[in-house]
Amino acid sequence: MAEVYRAEQALTSGISRPVAVKVIRPEYSESPDFRQMFLDEARTACTLAHPNIAHIYEVGETDDGLLYMAMELVPGETLATINRTMRDHAERFSDEALFAIGIWTAGALEAVHALRVEDGTVNLVHRDVSPHNLLLSSSGSLKLIDFGIAKAATNRNLTMPGVTKGKAGYFSPEQAMGKKLDGRSDLFSLGVTLYKLASGSTPFDDFKTHADRHAALVRGQWQRLEAVYPGMPPGFYEVVDKALQVKPEDRYQTAREMREALEKGAFEAGLRVGQSSLLGYVDSEGEITAAGGSRSPSAVTLDKIGSSPSLARATSATGSMRRAASASQPALAPEHHTEKVQKPPQRGLPVKLLAAAFVSAVIIGVMGVVLLTGPTKKTVVTEPRPEVVKPPDPPVKPKPVVVAQPPVVVVVDAGAPEVVAVVEPERVVKPAQPKPKPKPPRPEVVAKVPEKAKPEKPEKPPEEAAPAAIPAGQGKLRIGATDTDAIAGIFVGAEDWGTPPVDRRVSSGQYVVTVKLSNGQRSTAWKGPVYPDKTTVLMYDVANSRWSAK
């Protein structure tokens, strides 16, 4: 129906901004009915203002009668293209990303369905909610685009009964039968979208013919998402199941109800949905990437995946233009003018590094003192032999007999440079009979030797009790962190699970989990069991460097 161009909108004082311009093909623009319908619907959509809706700046026609719509330019890709590319490389959207897509799209539909004019509600229905009309930008923002098929009930060109508008495979049952629609039809289409992004196929892909798909749609004959793709949070299954009810009265009655149900499901699953939930799927140049984002642990890492031609390349736009021909050629290889976001370099040295440097300096200084002052040569200190004065022999006493005792060797200081003292004992005089009273022996000079400190034997670590046997089966291991920006990777054993949060089914048994921080350091390891049919939830506190588990 239209061609999309990248253009520049001239503002004031020489300022311009990039926009996307949708130009309706001449064969449609020549139809008076179509012209009026397009202008009515596009002007109504111009009044929408929501962060998850691509803003329409201007609607009009050129001098030569071509209709155009100037929209916000979003550097990114459609979820349909991203999902298809990731599936080709064994990747998928994370549970957190799927909740984010559902919450933000429901929020956009909430604004669409609540649109009012002076005389009441417009009852605007998008009619074409699908992954092809959800555009993901490099900043992680999601935009609902293409209100070309949406039709307000107040338009003068009403769809005739039995005529269907929209995208086959994402119709609601009442839309497929050409009935009057309201916002609950868009909620059914959103349910199909979430089903597709989670499992890789719509509920109707198993049916080969259009007639079979149509019959399955109006009768509700398709498999539930949980049967096709098990292992996701229960709250996600509940939302998709309720959104895909055949009767509108059995679904969520408003987009707000569906959004709140998704928020509750994410909270109960321990997922924090925020602006970063969809980061890493599109790089700063608007192209799909497999590096970054919350990926499946088994995903193949790619440097860059080329963007395929699609309406999303030029989606969202803006621009006053007198002639569509003045815009650039159709955006088969669009230019994206966004700067790559880089983390600022860390300033200063980490505290742990400074402490390590200080300890090293102290050790080097002590070693230097020891080298300068010792060790010394072994010195033998010989105590001077005491002079023995021979007393005068009494006339009646015989000559004494001198008996020498061996010297005593004593170590003076075992801790200092080794010094040995040799102590020569005094000569002992053994008198002959008759025995005189012996003189009291001279005390030996013995240096006190400090007792050598015995090295303490290291205490044997207490033997760990043998872990109790864990039954065979499968459980879930969910790992998060208080500051996800500080985490470079989560390692379960030697396997890299990517960045938190991660949620994966594993075989029951004992596991060892570590975290690699952005500065290259590794955390302490968490060791513990995973039991069958149970979820082990780990949270790493980055500030306090510790794990908590439940």
Residue pairs with C-beta under 8 A, 6 or more apart in sequence:
1 24
1 25
1 28
1 148
2 22
2 23
2 24
2 25
2 28
2 148
3 22
3 23
3 25
3 330
4 20
4 21
4 22
4 23
4 311
4 313
4 314
4 315
4 317
4 330
4 331
5 20
5 21
5 23
5 314
5 324
5 327
5 328
5 329
5 330
5 331
6 18
6 19
6 20
6 21
6 73
6 314
6 317
6 327
6 328
6 331
6 334
6 335
7 18
7 19
7 20
7 21
7 70
7 317
7 318
7 319
7 321
7 326
7 327
7 328
8 16
8 17
8 18
8 19
8 319
9 16
9 17
9 18
9 19
9 57
9 70
9 318
9 319
9 320
10 16
10 320
11 17
17 318
18 73
18 318
18 337
19 57
19 70
19 71
19 72
19 73
19 316
19 317
19 318
19 319
20 70
20 71
20 72
20 73
20 74
20 314
20 315
20 316
20 317
20 318
20 331
21 68
21 69
21 70
21 71
21 314
21 317
21 318
21 319
21 321
21 324
21 327
22 68
22 69
22 71
22 148
22 317
23 66
23 67
23 68
23 324
23 327
24 34
24 38
24 66
24 67
24 68
26 66
28 34
28 38
28 67
29 35
29 61
29 65
29 66
29 67
30 65
33 157
35 67
36 156
36 157
37 151
37 155
37 157
38 67
38 148
39 59
39 67
40 152
40 155
40 156
40 157
41 147
41 148
41 150
41 151
41 152
41 155
42 56
42 59
42 69
42 147
42 148
43 59
44 115
44 122
44 124
44 152
45 56
45 124
45 147
45 150
46 56
46 57
46 58
46 59
47 115
48 55
48 56
48 111
48 112
48 115
49 55
49 111
50 107
50 108
50 111
51 141
52 104
52 105
52 107
52 108
52 141
52 142
52 143
52 144
53 108
53 111
53 112
53 143
53 144
54 71
54 72
54 74
54 135
54 143
54 144
54 145
54 315
54 316
54 317
55 71
55 72
55 316
55 318
56 69
56 70
56 71
56 72
56 147
57 70
57 71
57 72
57 317
57 318
57 319
58 69
58 70
58 318
58 319
58 320
59 67
59 68
59 69
59 70
60 67
60 68
61 67
61 68
62 68
62 321
62 322
62 323
62 324
63 322
63 323
64 323
66 323
66 324
68 321
68 324
69 148
69 317
70 317
70 318
70 319
70 320
70 321
71 145
71 315
71 316
71 317
71 318
72 143
72 316
72 317
72 318
73 314
73 315
73 316
73 317
73 318
74 135
74 137
74 141
74 143
74 145
74 312
74 315
74 316
75 137
75 138
75 282
75 285
75 286
75 334
75 336
75 337
75 338
76 135
76 136
76 137
76 138
76 143
76 282
76 286
76 312
77 135
77 136
77 282
77 286
77 287
77 288
77 307
77 310
77 312
77 313
78 131
78 132
78 133
78 134
78 135
78 136
78 310
78 311
78 312
78 315
79 101
79 131
79 132
79 134
79 135
79 136
79 193
79 197
80 130
80 131
80 132
80 310
81 288
81 307
81 308
81 310
81 312
82 136
82 281
82 282
82 288
83 92
83 93
83 131
83 196
83 197
83 200
85 288
85 305
85 308
86 92
86 93
86 281
86 288
86 290
86 299
87 200
89 290
89 299
89 300
89 302
89 305
90 296
90 298
90 299
90 300
91 290
91 295
91 296
91 299
91 300
92 198
92 200
92 296
92 299
93 101
93 197
93 198
93 281
94 293
94 294
94 295
94 296
94 501
94 502
94 503
95 232
95 233
95 236
95 269
95 271
95 503
96 266
96 271
96 272
96 273
96 277
96 294
96 501
97 277
97 278
97 281
97 293
97 294
98 194
98 197
98 198
98 232
98 236
99 233
99 236
99 262
99 265
99 266
99 269
99 271
99 273
99 277
100 142
100 273
100 274
100 277
100 278
101 134
101 142
101 193
101 194
101 197
101 278
102 190
102 194
102 236
102 239
102 258
102 259
102 262
103 259
103 262
103 263
103 266
103 273
104 142
105 129
105 134
105 142
105 144
105 190
105 193
106 187
106 190
106 255
106 256
106 258
106 259
106 262
107 255
107 259
108 144
109 126
109 129
109 144
109 183
109 186
109 187
109 190
109 255
110 254
110 255
110 256
110 259
112 124
112 125
112 126
112 144
112 150
112 183
112 186
112 255
113 123
113 124
113 125
113 182
113 183
113 186
113 254
113 255
114 121
115 121
115 122
115 124
116 122
117 154
122 152
122 153
122 154
123 152
123 153
123 154
123 182
123 183
124 150
124 151
124 152
125 150
125 151
125 181
125 182
125 183
125 185
125 186
126 133
126 144
126 147
126 149
126 150
126 186
126 189
127 149
127 150
127 151
127 165
127 166
127 175
127 181
127 185
127 186
128 146
128 148
128 149
128 150
128 165
128 166
128 167
128 170
128 189
129 144
129 170
129 186
129 189
129 190
129 193
130 167
130 169
130 170
130 189
130 192
130 193
131 193
131 196
131 197
132 167
132 310
132 311
132 312
133 144
133 145
133 146
134 142
134 143
134 144
134 145
134 193
135 142
135 143
135 144
135 145
135 312
135 315
135 316
136 142
136 143
136 278
136 281
136 282
137 143
137 282
137 286
138 282
138 283
138 284
138 285
138 286
138 336
138 338
139 275
139 279
139 338
140 275
140 276
140 277
140 278
140 279
140 280
140 281
141 275
141 278
142 278
143 315
143 316
145 312
145 315
145 316
146 311
146 315
149 165
149 166
151 158
151 159
151 165
159 165
159 178
161 178
162 178
163 178
164 171
164 175
164 176
164 178
166 175
166 189
168 210
168 213
169 192
169 202
169 204
169 205
169 213
170 189
170 192
170 193
170 202
171 189
171 217
172 181
172 184
172 185
172 186
172 188
172 189
172 248
173 188
173 217
173 218
173 220
173 246
174 180
174 181
174 185
174 248
175 181
175 185
175 188
176 214
176 217
176 218
177 218
182 248
183 254
183 255
184 248
184 251
184 252
184 253
185 248
186 255
187 243
187 251
187 252
187 255
187 258
188 243
188 244
188 245
188 248
188 251
190 243
190 258
191 239
191 240
191 242
191 243
191 244
192 202
192 203
192 244
194 236
194 239
194 240
194 243
195 202
195 203
195 225
195 240
195 244
196 202
198 225
198 229
198 232
198 236
198 240
199 225
199 228
199 229
200 229
201 228
203 216
203 222
203 223
203 244
204 213
204 216
204 217
204 222
206 222
206 223
207 213
207 216
215 221
216 222
218 246
219 246
220 245
220 246
222 244
224 237
224 241
225 232
225 237
225 240
225 241
226 232
226 237
226 241
231 476
231 505
233 265
233 266
233 268
233 269
233 271
233 503
234 265
234 268
234 269
235 261
235 262
235 264
235 265
235 266
235 268
235 269
236 262
236 265
236 269
238 261
238 265
239 258
239 261
239 262
239 265
242 250
242 251
242 252
242 261
243 251
243 252
243 258
244 251
245 251
252 258
252 261
263 273
266 272
266 273
269 503
270 478
270 480
270 501
270 537
271 501
272 501
276 484
276 485
277 294
278 293
279 292
279 293
280 289
280 291
280 292
280 293
280 294
280 295
281 288
281 289
281 292
281 293
282 288
282 289
283 289
283 291
283 304
283 340
284 336
284 338
284 339
284 340
284 341
285 336
285 338
285 340
286 307
286 313
286 334
286 336
286 338
287 304
287 305
287 306
287 307
287 336
288 305
288 307
289 302
289 303
289 304
289 305
290 299
290 300
290 301
290 302
290 305
291 301
291 302
291 303
292 499
294 498
294 499
294 501
294 502
295 498
296 498
297 495
297 496
297 497
297 498
297 502
297 504
299 498
307 313
307 334
309 332
309 333
313 331
313 332
313 333
313 334
314 330
314 331
314 334
319 327
321 327
343 518
346 519
350 519
352 521
374 417
375 417
376 417
378 418
378 419
378 420
379 419
379 420
380 420
380 421
380 422
381 412
381 419
381 420
381 421
381 422
382 422
382 424
383 421
383 422
383 423
383 424
383 445
385 424
386 424
386 426
386 442
388 426
388 427
393 399
397 431
397 432
397 436
398 432
398 433
399 432
400 429
400 430
400 431
400 432
401 429
401 430
401 432
402 427
402 428
402 429
402 430
403 427
403 428
403 430
404 427
405 425
405 428
407 422
407 423
407 424
407 425
408 422
408 423
408 425
408 444
408 446
409 420
409 421
409 422
409 423
410 420
410 421
410 423
410 446
410 447
410 449
411 418
411 419
411 420
411 449
412 419
412 420
412 421
412 447
412 449
413 419
413 449
413 450
414 449
414 450
414 452
415 450
415 452
415 453
421 447
423 444
423 445
423 446
423 447
425 444
426 441
426 442
426 444
428 441
431 438
467 510
467 529
470 508
470 509
470 510
470 529
470 530
470 531
470 532
471 508
471 531
471 532
472 507
472 508
472 532
473 507
473 508
473 531
473 532
473 533
474 505
474 506
474 507
474 508
474 532
474 533
475 505
475 506
475 507
475 508
475 530
475 531
475 532
475 533
475 534
475 535
475 536
476 503
476 504
476 505
476 506
476 530
476 534
476 535
476 536
477 492
477 502
477 503
477 504
477 506
477 511
477 513
477 530
477 535
477 536
477 538
478 501
478 502
478 503
478 504
478 535
478 536
478 537
478 538
479 490
479 492
479 497
479 500
479 501
479 502
479 503
479 513
479 538
479 539
479 540
480 500
480 501
480 502
480 537
480 538
480 539
480 540
481 487
481 500
481 501
481 515
481 539
481 540
481 541
481 542
482 539
482 540
482 541
482 542
482 543
483 542
483 543
484 499
484 500
484 501
485 518
486 517
486 518
486 542
487 499
487 500
487 515
487 516
487 517
487 518
487 540
487 542
488 499
488 516
488 517
488 518
488 520
489 496
489 497
489 498
489 499
489 515
489 516
490 496
490 497
490 498
490 499
490 500
490 502
490 513
490 514
490 515
490 516
491 497
491 513
491 514
491 515
491 516
492 506
492 511
492 512
492 513
493 511
493 512
497 504
500 540
506 530
507 530
508 529
508 530
508 531
508 532
509 529
509 530
510 527
510 528
510 529
510 530
511 527
511 528
511 529
511 530
512 525
512 526
512 527
513 525
513 526
513 527
513 538
513 547
514 522
514 523
514 524
514 525
514 526
515 522
515 523
515 540
516 522
516 523
517 523
517 542
523 540
523 545
523 547
524 545
524 546
524 547
526 538
526 547
526 549
528 536
528 549
529 536
530 536
536 549
536 550
537 549
537 550
538 547
538 548
538 549
539 547
539 548
539 549
540 546
540 547
541 547
541 548
